[in-house]
């Protein structure tokens, strides 16, 4: 491939998809115009899979759904005005869902690249509705996504406590996640995803690049894995704060973690039940919790202190990785340190991170963004500004923290501008809001939280 002119591309093609029960390998093929095929490979361990006719049909539906969602990684390289699906027609409901996933999931990508995708993304569809999915005969077992951070570990321990059988599952080759998963002592499922090498070449040649809704892709991968391994639940660990994005002046809301929010979760769960398997439930166990409530829950055990990391620099596909588990300078490090501080002994928290981020004036700009003070919320998976304000307000009342540089500055400069009710941490620790947790699971885990 000698050149790539992203502006001259007219069409993005979903060419074909397949799943081999003998090898556990899914192949997803895409192309621009009449260009070369870009083939992504996903491998689910445990093959061969002996599927009856009903489960085989569900696996085909899950593979098609994965093909359509994972295409976002390739579509973004040129964002052409036309989309064609050569691998089987879809109906209007699924097309509307995909339009939403691509438009909202590429919100940050579009903003950073100065693009307007409104009215540009239109999945073609047939007039007829797809037949409703039936029960696939799945067993009472949960594939629980683990990312190596505090949230998924809170979910895993809650489900273990509730007597649900979690299979700790992840996509990719992160050694940090593998180590964390092993620390749980539970069964594991490590799925391989290999992006088409042509995509990296396109990026080198000037393709559009940027953030994609990776949680949407991983959700679709785990749905396929649940079907072929016979599990009736796919569980993520996205809290209610994920539904709120960054408010950009002149642009509006841009949500870096849109595919972790309730809008995606509820729509995707509905698509899975209607199109893949009626007895497969997709949900986030932490949806009724704030980030602070999750942090409080995590702080109750030190089992993972030396193992977990929420620093996203550990998980970048390309570029330098931090030499320690926490880089200490990114928005995730800033927020997780702050969220844990009200619920954890200072010595323990500083030991986890290797330093005190709240006594370092070079971190002021990063923390101001978390507070939405003279800046907007970072494009990262961090809590709402009100959570950061409440956490800092709580620390101003504690002698072990109140003299630290950023805590003292907050008390002196920022807190006087805020109403007292905006600084209360207790109101942010309640269980509330919509969620899709099955009733029998929620009854068991609610007491845990």
Secondary structure, 3 states (H helix, E strand, C coil): CCCCCHHHCCEEEEEEEEEECCCCEEEEEEEECCCCCEEEEEECCCCCCCCCHHHHHHHHHHHHHHHHHHCHHHHCCCCCCEEEECCCCCCHHHHHHHHHHHHHHCHHHHHHHCCCCCCCCCCCCCCCCCCCCCCCCCEEEEEEECCCCHHHHHHHHHHHHCCCCEEEEEECCCHHHHHHHHHHCCCEEEEEEECCHHHHHHHHCCCCCCCCCHHHHHHHHHHHHHHHHCEEEEEECCCHHHHCCEEECCCEEECCCHHHCHHHHHHHHHHHHHHCCCCCEEEECCCCCCHHHHHHHHHCCCCCCCCCCCCHHHCCCCCCCCCCCCCCCCHHHHHHHHHHHCCCCHHHHHHHHCCCHHHCHHHHHHHHHHHCCCCCCCCCCCCCHHHHHHHHHHHHCCCCCCCCHHHHHHHHHHHHHCCHHHHCCHHHHCCCCCCCCCHHHHHHHCCCC
